[in-house]
Amino acid sequence: MMDVRPIYTDADLAWALAEVAPYFDNPPEKGTEEAARFDVLSTLIEAYERATIEMIEADDPVEFLVSFMEITGRTQGDLADALGSPSRASEVLKRKRAISVGMMQRLHDAWGVPVDALLPAREMVAA
């Protein structure tokens, strides 16, 4: 029997992420119950993260990032790991450094943060 459950909370998300992590090192064989479990859990994780991200309404990339970190239980240390430097994480959070395209890509790859949520808002200027 397949061990899966709905994801309603961050604790549920943490459980599901821990369950799928081993599959990245040892992918299950297609057509097996383990492959089906991986697909179901991945779909549930994606749906929860998408719903969580959509709840964050921020025009400011740093505000979005801070809200995303709070919702997903991530710390400034986690951000430093994702960006590769504690000082870089601090500078971003204190708005002393803009979020570069490279940082956006690293956050997307590490945490699944949508790149477009980290783009600065641009005002339309009439010509």
C-alpha positions as CSV (number, residue, x, y, z in Angstrom):
1,M,0.0,0.0,0.0
2,M,1.3,3.5,-0.9
3,D,2.1,5.7,2.0
4,V,1.0,9.2,1.0
5,R,-1.1,11.9,2.7
6,P,-2.3,15.4,1.9
7,I,0.0,18.3,2.6
8,Y,-1.8,20.9,4.7
9,T,1.0,22.4,6.8
10,D,4.7,23.1,6.7
11,A,5.2,20.0,8.9
12,D,3.4,17.9,6.3
13,L,5.6,19.5,3.6
14,A,8.8,18.7,5.6
15,W,7.6,15.0,5.8
16,A,6.9,14.8,2.1
17,L,10.2,16.4,1.2
18,A,12.1,13.9,3.4
19,E,10.2,11.1,1.8
20,V,11.1,12.1,-1.8
21,A,14.7,13.1,-1.1
22,P,16.1,9.5,-1.4
23,Y,14.5,9.2,-4.8
24,F,16.8,11.8,-6.2
25,D,19.8,9.7,-5.4
26,N,18.2,6.4,-6.4
27,P,15.3,7.0,-8.8
28,P,12.6,4.3,-8.7
29,E,12.1,2.1,-11.7
30,K,9.3,3.3,-14.0
31,G,6.1,1.5,-13.5
32,T,6.8,0.5,-9.9
33,E,4.8,1.4,-6.9
34,E,7.8,3.5,-5.7
35,A,7.8,5.5,-9.0
36,A,4.0,6.1,-8.5
37,R,4.6,7.2,-4.9
38,F,7.4,9.6,-6.0
39,D,5.1,11.1,-8.7
40,V,2.2,11.5,-6.3
41,L,4.3,13.1,-3.5
42,S,6.1,15.4,-6.0
43,T,2.7,16.6,-7.3
44,L,1.4,17.2,-3.8
45,I,4.6,19.1,-2.9
46,E,4.4,21.3,-6.0
47,A,0.7,22.0,-5.4
48,Y,1.3,23.0,-1.7
49,E,4.3,25.2,-2.6
50,R,2.4,26.9,-5.4
51,A,-0.6,27.6,-3.1
52,T,1.8,28.9,-0.5
53,I,3.7,31.1,-2.9
54,E,0.4,32.5,-4.3
55,M,-0.6,33.6,-0.8
56,I,2.4,35.9,-0.7
57,E,1.5,39.2,-2.4
58,A,4.5,41.4,-2.5
59,D,5.7,43.9,-5.2
60,D,9.1,44.0,-3.5
61,P,11.5,41.1,-4.1
62,V,13.0,41.3,-0.6
63,E,9.6,41.4,1.0
64,F,8.6,38.4,-1.0
65,L,11.8,36.5,-0.1
66,V,11.3,37.3,3.6
67,S,7.7,36.1,3.5
68,F,8.7,33.0,1.6
69,M,11.4,32.2,4.1
70,E,8.9,32.7,7.0
71,I,6.2,30.5,5.5
72,T,8.7,27.7,4.6
73,G,10.5,27.9,7.9
74,R,13.8,28.9,6.4
75,T,16.4,31.0,8.2
76,Q,19.0,33.6,7.2
77,G,21.5,30.8,7.5
78,D,19.5,28.8,4.9
79,L,19.6,31.8,2.6
80,A,23.3,32.1,3.1
81,D,23.7,28.4,2.1
82,A,21.5,29.0,-1.0
83,L,23.4,32.1,-2.0
84,G,26.8,30.8,-1.1
85,S,27.7,33.5,1.4
86,P,26.5,34.7,4.8
87,S,27.5,38.3,4.0
88,R,25.6,38.1,0.7
89,A,22.4,36.9,2.4
90,S,22.7,39.7,5.0
91,E,23.2,42.4,2.4
92,V,20.2,41.2,0.4
93,L,18.0,41.1,3.5
94,K,19.2,44.6,4.6
95,R,18.6,45.9,1.0
96,K,22.3,46.8,0.6
97,R,22.6,44.4,-2.4
98,A,20.1,43.8,-5.1
99,I,19.1,40.2,-5.9
100,S,21.1,39.3,-9.0
101,V,19.9,37.1,-11.8
102,G,22.4,34.5,-10.5
103,M,20.9,34.7,-7.0
104,M,17.4,34.3,-8.5
105,Q,18.5,31.2,-10.3
106,R,20.2,29.7,-7.2
107,L,17.0,30.4,-5.1
108,H,14.9,28.8,-7.8
109,D,17.1,25.7,-8.0
110,A,17.5,25.3,-4.2
111,W,14.0,26.3,-3.0
112,G,11.8,26.4,-6.0
113,V,11.3,30.2,-5.7
114,P,9.7,31.5,-8.9
115,V,12.2,33.8,-10.6
116,D,9.6,36.3,-11.6
117,A,8.7,36.9,-7.9
118,L,12.2,38.1,-7.3
119,L,12.3,40.6,-10.2
120,P,12.0,44.2,-9.2
121,A,8.8,45.9,-10.0
122,R,9.1,48.3,-12.9
123,E,7.0,51.4,-13.4
124,M,5.5,52.0,-16.8
125,V,6.7,55.3,-18.2
126,A,4.6,57.0,-20.9
127,A,6.6,57.9,-24.0
